Amino acid sequence: MFIETPKAQVTKSKEETFNFLNDLSNFRQLMPENIDKFEVLNENRFLFALKGMPEIVLEKKEQTPFDQLVLGAASEKLPFTLTADISEVGSEQSEVVLSFKGEFNAMMAMMIKSPITNFINTLSTNLGKI
């Protein structure tokens, strides 16, 4: 399953945007209003839970400074990645496209597609507000 958000316009340079996303504590600002729990476990991992959903631990998987940050599920039960691709628009403006990629059976994919789409769209919308 692959889901991609529209480009979010960020009024920060490409480097500032990357640094903002690379500091996992900043993801609290991007979370939906129905966040139930958010905790930074270490510099490479954070845990979050939305109301009525199980806790998910995300960890940094890969990074290309100022261009891309890849977060992935720490659990092998639900293997997925959340990738932020950052491009420069101007000296003080950048664009970010978030993409979700996971391998799920058809039943699971059908159940989670809508909530995941809403979740990453909220992250993207909130990223445009920073």
BELWOGI-V668399 format. One record per pair of residues at least 4 apart in sequence whose ideal C-beta (glycine too) atoms are under 6 Angstrom apart, sorted by the first residue. I is the first residue (numbers start at 1). J is the second residue. D is the distance in Angstrom with one decimal. If there is no record, write none. Layout:
((I J D) (I J D))
This chain:
((1 102 5.3) (1 104 5.9) (1 109 4.8) (2 101 5.3) (3 100 4.4) (3 117 5.3) (4 99 4.5) (5 98 4.5) (5 120 5.4) (5 121 5.6) (5 124 3.9) (7 95 4.4) (7 97 5.4) (8 96 4.8) (8 124 4.5) (8 127 4.6) (8 128 4.3) (9 128 5.5) (10 17 5.0) (10 94 5.0) (10 96 5.9) (11 93 5.9) (12 16 3.8) (12 17 4.7) (13 92 5.7) (14 66 5.1) (14 86 5.4) (14 88 4.3) (14 94 4.5) (15 66 5.0) (17 86 5.3) (17 94 4.6) (18 22 5.9) (18 66 4.5) (18 86 5.6) (20 26 5.2) (21 69 5.1) (21 84 5.4) (24 40 5.5) (24 46 4.6) (25 40 5.0) (28 38 4.9) (30 123 4.7) (30 126 4.4) (30 127 5.8) (31 35 4.3) (32 122 4.4) (34 50 5.3) (34 51 4.6) (36 49 4.6) (36 51 4.7) (37 49 4.2) (38 48 4.9) (39 47 4.8) (40 46 4.8) (41 45 4.2) (41 47 5.9) (44 59 5.4) (44 60 4.6) (45 57 6.0) (45 59 4.3) (46 58 5.9) (47 55 5.6) (47 57 4.8) (49 55 4.3) (57 74 3.9) (58 71 4.5) (59 74 4.8) (61 70 4.5) (61 72 4.1) (62 70 4.2) (63 69 5.0) (64 68 4.5) (67 86 5.9) (68 85 5.4) (69 84 4.7) (70 81 5.5) (70 83 4.9) (71 82 4.7) (72 81 4.5) (73 78 5.3) (73 80 5.2) (79 103 5.7) (80 102 3.1) (81 101 5.1) (82 100 5.6) (83 99 4.9) (84 96 5.5) (84 98 5.6) (85 97 4.8) (86 94 5.5) (86 96 5.3) (87 95 5.0) (88 94 5.6) (89 93 4.2) (89 94 5.8) (89 95 5.5) (96 127 5.6) (98 120 5.0) (98 123 5.9) (98 124 5.1) (100 116 5.7) (100 120 5.4) (104 108 4.0) (104 109 4.4) (109 113 5.9) (112 116 5.2))
